[in-house]
Amino acid sequence: MWELIKGLFTSGKILESAKDIIDEVVTSKEEKAKLHIMFEQMLNEHEQTILRMEVKDRDSARNREIETAKVGSRNFTQNILAYVGVIGFFAMMGYLLSNGLGEMNAEESFIIGNLTGMAGAIAKDIFSYYFGSSKGEHDTRPQAFDWQRFKNSDEFKKIKELGKDKGK
């Protein structure tokens, strides 16, 4: 879900729509300047909200594990499913690497490919949960919305120039 929301902002669809609305609705230079300031504040607040929600999500998973350990409770179902998921992925990969796809037709190999992809995603999620996906996550993935990069982009300059061009 987060990727969908992030994609809307990083692909520029919402920003383009906002720019079009500014062109159609606002006519005076002062109104445009005020609107641009409000727009900047809204984008900053949006970025901060997404970052807070990501941190809260990671913390809730970690706190659950801490509280479970404090109580002395063991969640065998979760542990068994984690082992089955990881072992299943490596077993499937081992089988495919050692035997190949053989004489399978296109439909069978397509199904095996999809199952392998799903098993890989499950194993990745298990490793992320237990070993912390957030440690290096922000170093390697693009931010939900890079405000500084947007502020220096041509798109932002065009938005800022809207008021200047129509005010002349």
DALIN-V351379 format. One record per backbone hydrogen bond with DSSP energy under -1.0 kcal/mol. CO is the residue of the C=O (numbers start at 1). NH is the residue of the N-H. E is the energy in kcal/mol with one decimal. If there is no record, write none. Layout:
[[CO	NH	E] [CO	NH	E]]
This chain:
[[1	5	-2.0] [2	6	-3.2] [3	7	-2.5] [4	8	-1.7] [5	9	-1.4] [6	10	-2.9] [7	11	-2.1] [8	14	-1.1] [12	16	-2.6] [13	17	-1.9] [14	18	-2.5] [15	19	-2.2] [16	20	-2.2] [17	21	-2.2] [18	22	-2.2] [19	23	-2.1] [20	24	-2.0] [21	25	-2.7] [22	26	-1.4] [28	32	-2.0] [29	33	-2.3] [30	34	-2.5] [31	35	-2.6] [32	36	-2.6] [33	37	-1.9] [34	38	-2.3] [35	39	-2.6] [36	40	-2.4] [37	41	-2.3] [38	42	-2.5] [39	43	-2.3] [40	44	-2.2] [41	45	-2.6] [42	46	-2.4] [43	47	-2.3] [44	48	-2.4] [45	49	-2.4] [46	50	-2.3] [47	51	-2.3] [48	52	-2.5] [49	53	-2.3] [50	54	-2.2] [51	55	-2.2] [52	56	-2.5] [53	57	-2.2] [54	58	-2.1] [55	59	-2.7] [56	60	-2.2] [57	61	-1.5] [58	62	-2.0] [59	63	-3.2] [60	64	-1.8] [61	65	-1.6] [62	66	-2.2] [63	67	-2.9] [64	68	-2.2] [65	69	-2.0] [66	70	-2.3] [67	71	-2.0] [68	73	-1.2] [74	76	-1.1] [75	79	-2.0] [76	80	-3.1] [77	81	-2.6] [78	82	-2.2] [79	83	-2.5] [80	84	-2.9] [81	85	-2.5] [82	86	-2.3] [83	87	-2.9] [84	88	-2.6] [85	89	-1.9] [86	90	-2.3] [87	91	-2.7] [88	92	-2.5] [89	93	-2.6] [90	94	-2.5] [91	95	-2.5] [92	96	-2.5] [93	97	-2.6] [94	98	-2.2] [95	99	-2.9] [96	100	-1.8] [101	104	-1.3] [105	109	-2.3] [106	110	-2.0] [107	111	-2.1] [108	112	-2.5] [109	113	-2.3] [110	114	-2.2] [111	115	-2.6] [112	116	-2.5] [113	117	-2.2] [114	118	-2.5] [115	119	-2.6] [116	120	-2.3] [117	121	-2.1] [118	122	-2.4] [119	123	-2.5] [120	124	-2.3] [121	125	-2.3] [122	126	-2.2] [123	127	-2.4] [124	128	-2.6] [125	129	-2.3] [126	130	-2.4] [127	131	-2.7] [128	132	-1.1] [136	140	-1.2] [137	141	-2.2] [145	147	-1.2] [146	150	-2.5] [147	151	-2.9] [148	152	-1.6] [150	153	-1.3] [153	157	-1.7] [154	158	-2.4] [155	159	-2.0] [156	160	-2.5] [157	161	-1.9] [161	165	-2.8] [162	166	-1.8] [163	167	-1.4]]
